[in-house]
């Protein structure tokens, strides 16, 4: 059997933690907690409902929210759609204006373009040279008819970290709502929605060692009466998201968020140490540069660009699992819109790799990956 490649694509998805798998499996099968949480007339449904509400508390605790402010969805993509479309469609006035950025996830950009087709004006902010969206840029883009600002906490390709509390103060002062895509930030950044001026925040379990297909949207007090459901049929989740709740996935997400809270500090120290070990070896190579702010970032995700003719990605073969861009851009074989927004051309973007570290990355993985990348640089074809 061929040896599995080193895994350096945690930003695309994380393996489900074995402790999460255990609680998830306990919700399957006749002897498990398999009931419909909406079936309140018998013990099976009541037990499932208790588990769902416990998971809701677990998610809320990690991000400083109240349990009743957490709405279950199928993932961050649905949460983003519910936030943007839900706020836009709840308005009585036509048109209006929203602000986002050029380097958001496609779940935001594609949704914003759909709203544009429906008559909403959209401003796409340009990131600064370090891949950040500044409070000043948001302030300058605000208009009288701006009703929503949507920006990510952590960029999924660069790992850069926006100053969400400062941006939120700008948005709050205008009266608009503020939505934050935190799919890449939960469990990696300390989030306190009890203090942050944020009205809506999206989460996904599979970025945090939980299963795919489950996520959540935080709905703060200012947004509760300004959000329209996008999925109808039964009035689940306070009428904001109908559909039978997937107990096993929800329980797993709750467990994943609790585990993240418990190992937050220790895991961050470990990832920082591994990141520094990797950068020390790779930045010594000729022509390698780190994309995005060197300081205002999470340690988990690195975007590295190699000079023309100094990197042969094919030489890595099947030895390292990494991304050239985000998973969605990889699927379409398109150059990274994030790198293009930072001033790269298509050729430069094609010489960029994203390496993302996680819970199960080891020092041995780091050293092996560094040696493989060095070999790829050494074997790069010459250009004249």
Protein Blocks (a to p, Z undefined) as FASTA:
>chain_A
ZZddddfbfkmpccddfklmmmmmmmgcjklcfbcfklmkbmklmmmmmmmmmmmmmmmm
mnopafklpccdfbjklmmmmmmmmmmmmpmbggijddddfkbcfklmmmmmmmmmnopa
cddddddfkopacfklmmmmpcfklcbdcddfbdcklopacdfklmmmmmmmnopacddd
fklmgopaccdfklmccfbdcddfklnopaehiacddddfklmmmcccfbechjpghhpa
gcdddfklmmmmmmmmmmmmmmmmmmmmmmmmmmmmmmmmmmmpghiacedjfklccfkb
ccddddehiacfklnmmmbccdfbdfklmmnopacfklmmnopafklmmmcccddddfkl
cfklmmmmmmmmmmmmmmpccdZZ
